[in-house]
Amino acid sequence: MLTKTRLKEQIESFPEQFSIDELVEKLILIEKIENGNMQSEKGEIITDTELDKEIEKWFE
């Protein structure tokens, strides 16, 4: 989840002028990265081998 502090940091890192679309895209990316980090910390991951097997199923 995105915090106010993290939001403020991101807004400060932007140039003086930017579009709302740029901001939204950046915030979505940051949220996805943070969610991925939290999942990793909780052990909610799969191995490369498991991933390869899942991808193979897509092409059957």
N, CA, C and O atoms as a Tripos MOL2 file, in Angstrom:
@<TRIPOS>MOLECULE
protein
  240   239    60     0     0
PROTEIN
NO_CHARGES

@<TRIPOS>ATOM
      1 N           0.8440   -1.1760    0.0000 N.3       1 MET1
      2 CA          0.0000    0.0000    0.0000 C.3       1 MET1
      3 C           0.8930    1.2440    0.0000 C.2       1 MET1
      4 O           1.9590    1.2590    0.6150 O.2       1 MET1
      5 N           0.4550    2.2460   -0.6740 N.am      2 LEU2
      6 CA          1.1910    3.4980   -0.7870 C.3       2 LEU2
      7 C           0.8910    4.3890    0.4100 C.2       2 LEU2
      8 O          -0.2650    4.5350    0.8060 O.2       2 LEU2
      9 N           1.9220    4.9790    0.9800 N.am      3 THR3
     10 CA          1.7310    5.8720    2.1200 C.3       3 THR3
     11 C           1.8090    7.3320    1.6670 C.2       3 THR3
     12 O           2.2870    7.6340    0.5740 O.2       3 THR3
     13 N           1.3300    8.2210    2.5260 N.am      4 LYS4
     14 CA          1.4090    9.6590    2.2100 C.3       4 LYS4
     15 C           2.8590   10.0900    2.0450 C.2       4 LYS4
     16 O           3.1830   10.8950    1.1720 O.2       4 LYS4
     17 N           3.7210    9.5520    2.8850 N.am      5 THR5
     18 CA          5.1340    9.9060    2.8110 C.3       5 THR5
     19 C           5.7110    9.5100    1.4660 C.2       5 THR5
     20 O           6.4160   10.2910    0.8270 O.2       5 THR5
     21 N           5.4060    8.2860    1.0400 N.am      6 ARG6
     22 CA          5.9120    7.7990   -0.2560 C.3       6 ARG6
     23 C           5.3290    8.6380   -1.3910 C.2       6 ARG6
     24 O           6.0270    8.9440   -2.3570 O.2       6 ARG6
     25 N           4.0640    9.0070   -1.2790 N.am      7 LEU7
     26 CA          3.4250    9.8400   -2.2930 C.3       7 LEU7
     27 C           4.1260   11.1970   -2.3880 C.2       7 LEU7
     28 O           4.4050   11.6820   -3.4840 O.2       7 LEU7
     29 N           4.4050   11.7980   -1.2460 N.am      8 LYS8
     30 CA          5.0870   13.0940   -1.2250 C.3       8 LYS8
     31 C           6.4740   12.9820   -1.8500 C.2       8 LYS8
     32 O           6.8940   13.8680   -2.5950 O.2       8 LYS8
     33 N           7.1850   11.8990   -1.5500 N.am      9 GLU9
     34 CA          8.5180   11.6970   -2.1230 C.3       9 GLU9
     35 C           8.4390   11.6380   -3.6440 C.2       9 GLU9
     36 O           9.2580   12.2370   -4.3410 O.2       9 GLU9
     37 N           7.4570   10.9210   -4.1470 N.am     10 GLN10
     38 CA          7.3270   10.7820   -5.5920 C.3      10 GLN10
     39 C           6.9590   12.0990   -6.2540 C.2      10 GLN10
     40 O           7.4900   12.4340   -7.3120 O.2      10 GLN10
     41 N           6.0670   12.8370   -5.6460 N.am     11 ILE11
     42 CA          5.6870   14.1300   -6.2170 C.3      11 ILE11
     43 C           6.8870   15.0720   -6.2360 C.2      11 ILE11
     44 O           7.0790   15.8170   -7.1970 O.2      11 ILE11
     45 N           7.6940   15.0390   -5.1790 N.am     12 GLU12
     46 CA          8.8880   15.8860   -5.1200 C.3      12 GLU12
     47 C           9.9080   15.5130   -6.1920 C.2      12 GLU12
     48 O          10.6770   16.3630   -6.6420 O.2      12 GLU12
     49 N           9.9160   14.2460   -6.6010 N.am     13 SER13
     50 CA         10.9080   13.8010   -7.5890 C.3      13 SER13
     51 C          10.5050   14.1670   -9.0230 C.2      13 SER13
     52 O          11.3240   14.0690   -9.9370 O.2      13 SER13
     53 N           9.2680   14.5830   -9.2230 N.am     14 PHE14
     54 CA          8.8140   14.9490  -10.5530 C.3      14 PHE14
     55 C           9.3080   16.3410  -10.9400 C.2      14 PHE14
     56 O           9.6180   17.1570  -10.0710 O.2      14 PHE14
     57 N           9.3810   16.6090  -12.2330 N.am     15 PRO15
     58 CA          9.7330   17.9620  -12.6840 C.3      15 PRO15
     59 C           8.6310   18.9550  -12.2950 C.2      15 PRO15
     60 O           7.5620   18.5570  -11.8330 O.2      15 PRO15
     61 N           8.8940   20.2050  -12.4790 N.am     16 GLU16
     62 CA          7.9400   21.2480  -12.0910 C.3      16 GLU16
     63 C           6.6000   21.0710  -12.7980 C.2      16 GLU16
     64 O           5.5510   21.3260  -12.2050 O.2      16 GLU16
     65 N           6.6230   20.6400  -14.0500 N.am     17 GLN17
     66 CA          5.3890   20.4150  -14.7920 C.3      17 GLN17
     67 C           5.3270   18.9570  -15.2330 C.2      17 GLN17
     68 O           6.2960   18.4190  -15.7690 O.2      17 GLN17
     69 N           4.1890   18.3310  -15.0040 N.am     18 PHE18
     70 CA          3.9880   16.9460  -15.4280 C.3      18 PHE18
     71 C           2.4950   16.7050  -15.5790 C.2      18 PHE18
     72 O           1.6680   17.4540  -15.0580 O.2      18 PHE18
     73 N           2.1750   15.6550  -16.2960 N.am     19 SER19
     74 CA          0.7580   15.3380  -16.5040 C.3      19 SER19
     75 C           0.2680   14.4110  -15.4000 C.2      19 SER19
     76 O           1.0490   13.7030  -14.7650 O.2      19 SER19
     77 N          -1.0180   14.4310  -15.1930 N.am     20 ILE20
     78 CA         -1.6420   13.5370  -14.2220 C.3      20 ILE20
     79 C          -1.3950   12.0870  -14.6470 C.2      20 ILE20
     80 O          -1.1710   11.2190  -13.8040 O.2      20 ILE20
     81 N          -1.4360   11.8300  -15.9610 N.am     21 ASP21
     82 CA         -1.1910   10.4720  -16.4570 C.3      21 ASP21
     83 C           0.1950    9.9710  -16.0460 C.2      21 ASP21
     84 O           0.3440    8.8190  -15.6400 O.2      21 ASP21
     85 N           1.2010   10.8300  -16.1500 N.am     22 GLU22
     86 CA          2.5620   10.4380  -15.7400 C.3      22 GLU22
     87 C           2.6020   10.0970  -14.2550 C.2      22 GLU22
     88 O           3.2240    9.1130  -13.8540 O.2      22 GLU22
     89 N           1.9480   10.9010  -13.4580 N.am     23 LEU23
     90 CA          1.9160   10.6610  -12.0190 C.3      23 LEU23
     91 C           1.2060    9.3520  -11.6920 C.2      23 LEU23
     92 O           1.7000    8.5490  -10.9010 O.2      23 LEU23
     93 N           0.0580    9.1470  -12.3000 N.am     24 VAL24
     94 CA         -0.7160    7.9310  -12.0390 C.3      24 VAL24
     95 C           0.0860    6.6940  -12.4580 C.2      24 VAL24
     96 O           0.1290    5.7090  -11.7210 O.2      24 VAL24
     97 N           0.7170    6.7370  -13.6290 N.am     25 GLU25
     98 CA          1.5170    5.6000  -14.0960 C.3      25 GLU25
     99 C           2.6450    5.2930  -13.1170 C.2      25 GLU25
    100 O           2.8940    4.1300  -12.7990 O.2      25 GLU25
    101 N           3.3180    6.3170  -12.6450 N.am     26 LYS26
    102 CA          4.4200    6.1310  -11.7010 C.3      26 LYS26
    103 C           3.9160    5.5530  -10.3830 C.2      26 LYS26
    104 O           4.5450    4.6530   -9.8250 O.2      26 LYS26
    105 N           2.7980    6.0530   -9.8810 N.am     27 LEU27
    106 CA          2.2550    5.5590   -8.6210 C.3      27 LEU27
    107 C           1.7830    4.1120   -8.7330 C.2      27 LEU27
    108 O           1.9490    3.3310   -7.7960 O.2      27 LEU27
    109 N           1.2020    3.7550   -9.8650 N.am     28 ILE28
    110 CA          0.7900    2.3590  -10.0760 C.3      28 ILE28
    111 C           2.0170    1.4590  -10.0840 C.2      28 ILE28
    112 O           2.0050    0.3870   -9.4790 O.2      28 ILE28
    113 N           3.0740    1.8870  -10.7660 N.am     29 LEU29
    114 CA          4.3090    1.1000  -10.8060 C.3      29 LEU29
    115 C           4.8770    0.9160   -9.4020 C.2      29 LEU29
    116 O           5.2570   -0.1940   -9.0280 O.2      29 LEU29
    117 N           4.9370    1.9810   -8.6350 N.am     30 ILE30
    118 CA          5.4770    1.9140   -7.2720 C.3      30 ILE30
    119 C           4.6350    0.9770   -6.4080 C.2      30 ILE30
    120 O           5.1780    0.1820   -5.6400 O.2      30 ILE30
    121 N           3.3170    1.0700   -6.5320 N.am     31 GLU31
    122 CA          2.4440    0.2000   -5.7520 C.3      31 GLU31
    123 C           2.6700   -1.2650   -6.1100 C.2      31 GLU31
    124 O           2.7100   -2.1210   -5.2270 O.2      31 GLU31
    125 N           2.8180   -1.5560   -7.4010 N.am     32 LYS32
    126 CA          3.0560   -2.9320   -7.8270 C.3      32 LYS32
    127 C           4.3920   -3.4480   -7.2970 C.2      32 LYS32
    128 O           4.4900   -4.5980   -6.8680 O.2      32 LYS32
    129 N           5.4020   -2.6150   -7.3260 N.am     33 ILE33
    130 CA          6.7130   -3.0160   -6.8090 C.3      33 ILE33
    131 C           6.6270   -3.2790   -5.3110 C.2      33 ILE33
    132 O           7.1540   -4.2820   -4.8290 O.2      33 ILE33
    133 N           5.9740   -2.3960   -4.5750 N.am     34 GLU34
    134 CA          5.8440   -2.5820   -3.1270 C.3      34 GLU34
    135 C           5.0330   -3.8250   -2.7960 C.2      34 GLU34
    136 O           5.3600   -4.5430   -1.8520 O.2      34 GLU34
    137 N           3.9720   -4.0900   -3.5660 N.am     35 ASN35
    138 CA          3.1890   -5.3130   -3.3550 C.3      35 ASN35
    139 C           4.0500   -6.5480   -3.6080 C.2      35 ASN35
    140 O           3.9790   -7.5250   -2.8620 O.2      35 ASN35
    141 N           4.8540   -6.5000   -4.6520 N.am     36 GLY36
    142 CA          5.7470   -7.6140   -4.9530 C.3      36 GLY36
    143 C           6.7630   -7.8340   -3.8520 C.2      36 GLY36
    144 O           7.0480   -8.9740   -3.4850 O.2      36 GLY36
    145 N           7.3070   -6.7590   -3.3240 N.am     37 ASN37
    146 CA          8.2670   -6.8700   -2.2190 C.3      37 ASN37
    147 C           7.6060   -7.4800   -0.9830 C.2      37 ASN37
    148 O           8.2040   -8.3200   -0.3110 O.2      37 ASN37
    149 N           6.3830   -7.0650   -0.6840 N.am     38 MET38
    150 CA          5.6720   -7.6210    0.4740 C.3      38 MET38
    151 C           5.3940   -9.1100    0.2750 C.2      38 MET38
    152 O           5.5410   -9.9000    1.2080 O.2      38 MET38
    153 N           4.9930   -9.4940   -0.9360 N.am     39 GLN39
    154 CA          4.7510  -10.9070   -1.2220 C.3      39 GLN39
    155 C           6.0340  -11.7120   -1.0590 C.2      39 GLN39
    156 O           6.0100  -12.8260   -0.5340 O.2      39 GLN39
    157 N           7.1310  -11.1620   -1.5000 N.am     40 SER40
    158 CA          8.4150  -11.8470   -1.3780 C.3      40 SER40
    159 C           8.7960  -12.0350    0.0810 C.2      40 SER40
    160 O           9.2590  -13.1050    0.4750 O.2      40 SER40
    161 N           8.6020  -11.0000    0.8780 N.am     41 GLU41
    162 CA          8.9230  -11.0790    2.3030 C.3      41 GLU41
    163 C           8.0650  -12.1210    3.0160 C.2      41 GLU41
    164 O           8.5160  -12.7450    3.9760 O.2      41 GLU41
    165 N           6.8250  -12.3090    2.5470 N.am     42 LYS42
    166 CA          5.9200  -13.2860    3.1540 C.3      42 LYS42
    167 C           6.1560  -14.6950    2.6190 C.2      42 LYS42
    168 O           5.5310  -15.6520    3.0780 O.2      42 LYS42
    169 N           7.0520  -14.8190    1.6540 N.am     43 GLY43
    170 CA          7.3250  -16.1230    1.0640 C.3      43 GLY43
    171 C           6.3100  -16.5340    0.0230 C.2      43 GLY43
    172 O           6.2400  -17.7060   -0.3500 O.2      43 GLY43
    173 N           5.5230  -15.5850   -0.4530 N.am     44 GLU44
    174 CA          4.4950  -15.8630   -1.4520 C.3      44 GLU44
    175 C           5.0950  -15.7690   -2.8570 C.2      44 GLU44
    176 O           4.7100  -14.9250   -3.6650 O.2      44 GLU44
    177 N           6.0400  -16.6540   -3.1150 N.am     45 ILE45
    178 CA          6.7400  -16.6320   -4.3900 C.3      45 ILE45
    179 C           6.7610  -18.0310   -4.9770 C.2      45 ILE45
    180 O           6.4730  -19.0080   -4.2870 O.2      45 ILE45
    181 N           7.1060  -18.1240   -6.2640 N.am     46 ILE46
    182 CA          7.3210  -19.4200   -6.8770 C.3      46 ILE46
    183 C           8.7300  -19.4270   -7.4630 C.2      46 ILE46
    184 O           9.2940  -18.3800   -7.7810 O.2      46 ILE46
    185 N           9.2760  -20.6150   -7.5950 N.am     47 THR47
    186 CA         10.6350  -20.7480   -8.1240 C.3      47 THR47
    187 C          10.6250  -20.5610   -9.6370 C.2      47 THR47
    188 O           9.5700  -20.5810  -10.2700 O.2      47 THR47
    189 N          11.8050  -20.3820  -10.2030 N.am     48 ASP48
    190 CA         11.9280  -20.2610  -11.6540 C.3      48 ASP48
    191 C          11.3950  -21.5090  -12.3440 C.2      48 ASP48
    192 O          10.7460  -21.4240  -13.3860 O.2      48 ASP48
    193 N          11.6730  -22.6660  -11.7570 N.am     49 THR49
    194 CA         11.2130  -23.9290  -12.3310 C.3      49 THR49
    195 C           9.6900  -23.9920  -12.3470 C.2      49 THR49
    196 O           9.0900  -24.3940  -13.3450 O.2      49 THR49
    197 N           9.0680  -23.5960  -11.2430 N.am     50 GLU50
    198 CA          7.6050  -23.5820  -11.1840 C.3      50 GLU50
    199 C           7.0270  -22.6080  -12.2060 C.2      50 GLU50
    200 O           6.0130  -22.8920  -12.8420 O.2      50 GLU50
    201 N           7.6720  -21.4730  -12.3560 N.am     51 LEU51
    202 CA          7.2250  -20.4820  -13.3300 C.3      51 LEU51
    203 C           7.3310  -21.0390  -14.7460 C.2      51 LEU51
    204 O           6.4140  -20.8770  -15.5510 O.2      51 LEU51
    205 N           8.4520  -21.6950  -15.0480 N.am     52 ASP52
    206 CA          8.6160  -22.2920  -16.3740 C.3      52 ASP52
    207 C           7.5110  -23.2990  -16.6660 C.2      52 ASP52
    208 O           6.9900  -23.3410  -17.7810 O.2      52 ASP52
    209 N           7.1490  -24.1100  -15.6720 N.am     53 LYS53
    210 CA          6.0820  -25.0950  -15.8520 C.3      53 LYS53
    211 C           4.7450  -24.4080  -16.1130 C.2      53 LYS53
    212 O           3.9710  -24.8560  -16.9580 O.2      53 LYS53
    213 N           4.4750  -23.3310  -15.3960 N.am     54 GLU54
    214 CA          3.2260  -22.6010  -15.5970 C.3      54 GLU54
    215 C           3.1760  -21.9920  -17.0000 C.2      54 GLU54
    216 O           2.1350  -22.0250  -17.6560 O.2      54 GLU54
    217 N           4.2810  -21.4450  -17.4500 N.am     55 ILE55
    218 CA          4.3290  -20.8300  -18.7830 C.3      55 ILE55
    219 C           4.1310  -21.8850  -19.8610 C.2      55 ILE55
    220 O           3.4570  -21.6390  -20.8610 O.2      55 ILE55
    221 N           4.7190  -23.0590  -19.6570 N.am     56 GLU56
    222 CA          4.5410  -24.1510  -20.6260 C.3      56 GLU56
    223 C           3.0640  -24.5010  -20.7840 C.2      56 GLU56
    224 O           2.6150  -24.8090  -21.8890 O.2      56 GLU56
    225 N           2.3110  -24.4570  -19.6950 N.am     57 LYS57
    226 CA          0.8780  -24.7800  -19.7390 C.3      57 LYS57
    227 C           0.1200  -23.8020  -20.6390 C.2      57 LYS57
    228 O          -0.8740  -24.1680  -21.2660 O.2      57 LYS57
    229 N           0.5970  -22.5560  -20.6970 N.am     58 TRP58
    230 CA         -0.0790  -21.5530  -21.5060 C.3      58 TRP58
    231 C          -0.0680  -21.9220  -22.9890 C.2      58 TRP58
    232 O          -0.9780  -21.5650  -23.7370 O.2      58 TRP58
    233 N           0.9860  -22.6490  -23.4020 N.am     59 PHE59
    234 CA          1.1760  -22.9310  -24.8280 C.3      59 PHE59
    235 C           0.7400  -24.3340  -25.2220 C.2      59 PHE59
    236 O           1.0070  -24.7750  -26.3400 O.2      59 PHE59
    237 N           0.0780  -25.0300  -24.3240 N.am     60 GLU60
    238 CA         -0.4070  -26.3750  -24.6480 C.3      60 GLU60
    239 C          -1.6770  -26.3200  -25.4490 C.2      60 GLU60
    240 O          -2.2250  -27.3620  -25.8090 O.2      60 GLU60
@<TRIPOS>BOND
     1     1     2 1
     2     2     3 1
     3     3     4 2
     4     3     5 am
     5     5     6 1
     6     6     7 1
     7     7     8 2
     8     7     9 am
     9     9    10 1
    10    10    11 1
    11    11    12 2
    12    11    13 am
    13    13    14 1
    14    14    15 1
    15    15    16 2
    16    15    17 am
    17    17    18 1
    18    18    19 1
    19    19    20 2
    20    19    21 am
    21    21    22 1
    22    22    23 1
    23    23    24 2
    24    23    25 am
    25    25    26 1
    26    26    27 1
    27    27    28 2
    28    27    29 am
    29    29    30 1
    30    30    31 1
    31    31    32 2
    32    31    33 am
    33    33    34 1
    34    34    35 1
    35    35    36 2
    36    35    37 am
    37    37    38 1
    38    38    39 1
    39    39    40 2
    40    39    41 am
    41    41    42 1
    42    42    43 1
    43    43    44 2
    44    43    45 am
    45    45    46 1
    46    46    47 1
    47    47    48 2
    48    47    49 am
    49    49    50 1
    50    50    51 1
    51    51    52 2
    52    51    53 am
    53    53    54 1
    54    54    55 1
    55    55    56 2
    56    55    57 am
    57    57    58 1
    58    58    59 1
    59    59    60 2
    60    59    61 am
    61    61    62 1
    62    62    63 1
    63    63    64 2
    64    63    65 am
    65    65    66 1
    66    66    67 1
    67    67    68 2
    68    67    69 am
    69    69    70 1
    70    70    71 1
    71    71    72 2
    72    71    73 am
    73    73    74 1
    74    74    75 1
    75    75    76 2
    76    75    77 am
    77    77    78 1
    78    78    79 1
    79    79    80 2
    80    79    81 am
    81    81    82 1
    82    82    83 1
    83    83    84 2
    84    83    85 am
    85    85    86 1
    86    86    87 1
    87    87    88 2
    88    87    89 am
    89    89    90 1
    90    90    91 1
    91    91    92 2
    92    91    93 am
    93    93    94 1
    94    94    95 1
    95    95    96 2
    96    95    97 am
    97    97    98 1
    98    98    99 1
    99    99   100 2
   100    99   101 am
   101   101   102 1
   102   102   103 1
   103   103   104 2
   104   103   105 am
   105   105   106 1
   106   106   107 1
   107   107   108 2
   108   107   109 am
   109   109   110 1
   110   110   111 1
   111   111   112 2
   112   111   113 am
   113   113   114 1
   114   114   115 1
   115   115   116 2
   116   115   117 am
   117   117   118 1
   118   118   119 1
   119   119   120 2
   120   119   121 am
   121   121   122 1
   122   122   123 1
   123   123   124 2
   124   123   125 am
   125   125   126 1
   126   126   127 1
   127   127   128 2
   128   127   129 am
   129   129   130 1
   130   130   131 1
   131   131   132 2
   132   131   133 am
   133   133   134 1
   134   134   135 1
   135   135   136 2
   136   135   137 am
   137   137   138 1
   138   138   139 1
   139   139   140 2
   140   139   141 am
   141   141   142 1
   142   142   143 1
   143   143   144 2
   144   143   145 am
   145   145   146 1
   146   146   147 1
   147   147   148 2
   148   147   149 am
   149   149   150 1
   150   150   151 1
   151   151   152 2
   152   151   153 am
   153   153   154 1
   154   154   155 1
   155   155   156 2
   156   155   157 am
   157   157   158 1
   158   158   159 1
   159   159   160 2
   160   159   161 am
   161   161   162 1
   162   162   163 1
   163   163   164 2
   164   163   165 am
   165   165   166 1
   166   166   167 1
   167   167   168 2
   168   167   169 am
   169   169   170 1
   170   170   171 1
   171   171   172 2
   172   171   173 am
   173   173   174 1
   174   174   175 1
   175   175   176 2
   176   175   177 am
   177   177   178 1
   178   178   179 1
   179   179   180 2
   180   179   181 am
   181   181   182 1
   182   182   183 1
   183   183   184 2
   184   183   185 am
   185   185   186 1
   186   186   187 1
   187   187   188 2
   188   187   189 am
   189   189   190 1
   190   190   191 1
   191   191   192 2
   192   191   193 am
   193   193   194 1
   194   194   195 1
   195   195   196 2
   196   195   197 am
   197   197   198 1
   198   198   199 1
   199   199   200 2
   200   199   201 am
   201   201   202 1
   202   202   203 1
   203   203   204 2
   204   203   205 am
   205   205   206 1
   206   206   207 1
   207   207   208 2
   208   207   209 am
   209   209   210 1
   210   210   211 1
   211   211   212 2
   212   211   213 am
   213   213   214 1
   214   214   215 1
   215   215   216 2
   216   215   217 am
   217   217   218 1
   218   218   219 1
   219   219   220 2
   220   219   221 am
   221   221   222 1
   222   222   223 1
   223   223   224 2
   224   223   225 am
   225   225   226 1
   226   226   227 1
   227   227   228 2
   228   227   229 am
   229   229   230 1
   230   230   231 1
   231   231   232 2
   232   231   233 am
   233   233   234 1
   234   234   235 1
   235   235   236 2
   236   235   237 am
   237   237   238 1
   238   238   239 1
   239   239   240 2
@<TRIPOS>SUBSTRUCTURE
     1 MET1         2 RESIDUE 1 A MET
     2 LEU2         6 RESIDUE 1 A LEU
     3 THR3        10 RESIDUE 1 A THR
     4 LYS4        14 RESIDUE 1 A LYS
     5 THR5        18 RESIDUE 1 A THR
     6 ARG6        22 RESIDUE 1 A ARG
     7 LEU7        26 RESIDUE 1 A LEU
     8 LYS8        30 RESIDUE 1 A LYS
     9 GLU9        34 RESIDUE 1 A GLU
    10 GLN10       38 RESIDUE 1 A GLN
    11 ILE11       42 RESIDUE 1 A ILE
    12 GLU12       46 RESIDUE 1 A GLU
    13 SER13       50 RESIDUE 1 A SER
    14 PHE14       54 RESIDUE 1 A PHE
    15 PRO15       58 RESIDUE 1 A PRO
    16 GLU16       62 RESIDUE 1 A GLU
    17 GLN17       66 RESIDUE 1 A GLN
    18 PHE18       70 RESIDUE 1 A PHE
    19 SER19       74 RESIDUE 1 A SER
    20 ILE20       78 RESIDUE 1 A ILE
    21 ASP21       82 RESIDUE 1 A ASP
    22 GLU22       86 RESIDUE 1 A GLU
    23 LEU23       90 RESIDUE 1 A LEU
    24 VAL24       94 RESIDUE 1 A VAL
    25 GLU25       98 RESIDUE 1 A GLU
    26 LYS26      102 RESIDUE 1 A LYS
    27 LEU27      106 RESIDUE 1 A LEU
    28 ILE28      110 RESIDUE 1 A ILE
    29 LEU29      114 RESIDUE 1 A LEU
    30 ILE30      118 RESIDUE 1 A ILE
    31 GLU31      122 RESIDUE 1 A GLU
    32 LYS32      126 RESIDUE 1 A LYS
    33 ILE33      130 RESIDUE 1 A ILE
    34 GLU34      134 RESIDUE 1 A GLU
    35 ASN35      138 RESIDUE 1 A ASN
    36 GLY36      142 RESIDUE 1 A GLY
    37 ASN37      146 RESIDUE 1 A ASN
    38 MET38      150 RESIDUE 1 A MET
    39 GLN39      154 RESIDUE 1 A GLN
    40 SER40      158 RESIDUE 1 A SER
    41 GLU41      162 RESIDUE 1 A GLU
    42 LYS42      166 RESIDUE 1 A LYS
    43 GLY43      170 RESIDUE 1 A GLY
    44 GLU44      174 RESIDUE 1 A GLU
    45 ILE45      178 RESIDUE 1 A ILE
    46 ILE46      182 RESIDUE 1 A ILE
    47 THR47      186 RESIDUE 1 A THR
    48 ASP48      190 RESIDUE 1 A ASP
    49 THR49      194 RESIDUE 1 A THR
    50 GLU50      198 RESIDUE 1 A GLU
    51 LEU51      202 RESIDUE 1 A LEU
    52 ASP52      206 RESIDUE 1 A ASP
    53 LYS53      210 RESIDUE 1 A LYS
    54 GLU54      214 RESIDUE 1 A GLU
    55 ILE55      218 RESIDUE 1 A ILE
    56 GLU56      222 RESIDUE 1 A GLU
    57 LYS57      226 RESIDUE 1 A LYS
    58 TRP58      230 RESIDUE 1 A TRP
    59 PHE59      234 RESIDUE 1 A PHE
    60 GLU60      238 RESIDUE 1 A GLU
